[in-house]
Amino acid sequence: MPKKHPRANHILKHLSDYDKDLFLGELICAIDQSQQNGNFDAINLCIEEWEDTAELLSIPDLKDRVWAHFNELKKAGVIN
């Protein structure tokens, strides 16, 4: 039976199919870089960054609230 990896499961749970493809592509590049460098730094960095992204995406309605605030600022002329 495959071993579960909580960090990877948490990341993948909150990503769209498109973002999953991006994550896995970046992870493959990080694995290659880590192999060349002889350490796991690139892999750890990739996972940490995607964990942050997944954490933000797990917040209910965050995207809608951010866009609503953006549109308010735009109407007020604060941003173009």
N, C-alpha and C positions, 0 to 999 in steps of 0.2 A: 504494500500500500504506500502511495506517495506521502512524503512528509509534508506537513503544512508549514508555510512560512508566514507568520503573522504580518510582518512588515510588507511583504509583497502582496498578500491578500488585501491588506488595508488600502494600499495604493490602487490596485486594480479594481477594487469594489467601487471606487468613486470616479473612475475615469470613463470617458466616452470611448467608443471603439477607436475613433481617430486618435485620441490621446493615448490609448493603450499602445497603438502602433508606434507613436512617437517615443513613448517610454521604452518600449522594447528595443527600438532602433538605437536609442541613446545608450541603453544598457549594454547592447552588443558592442558598441564603440568603446564604452568604458571598460568592458572586459578585455577587449583587444589592447587598449592603452595600458591597463593594469598588467597584462601579460608582458608587454614590452618593457614596462618600468620595473617589473618584479615586485610590485606591492598592490594593495587593494584600495589605494586612495581614490582613484577615479571611480571605482564601483561604489564605494561608500558615499562619495560626493553626489553621484547620480541618484542614488537611492534617497539620500537626505533631501535633495531638491524636489524630487517627485513626491516624497512624503509631505512636504510643505504644500505642494500643489493639491494633493489629494485631501489634505486637511481643510484647505479653503473650499474646495469643491463639495465637501461633506456638509457645509453649513447650509441649512435650508434657505432657499430663495436669495442667496447672496448675490448671484448674478443679476437678478431682477432689481434688487435694492441698489446695487452699484450703478446700473444703467439709469435708474430713476434719478439718482443723485447727480449723475453726469448730465442728464438732460436738464435738470434744474439749474445747474451751474452754467450750462450753455445758454439757456433762456435769459439768465441774469447777466450774460455777457462776460462772465468771469473767464471762460475758455471759448475757443473758436471751434 
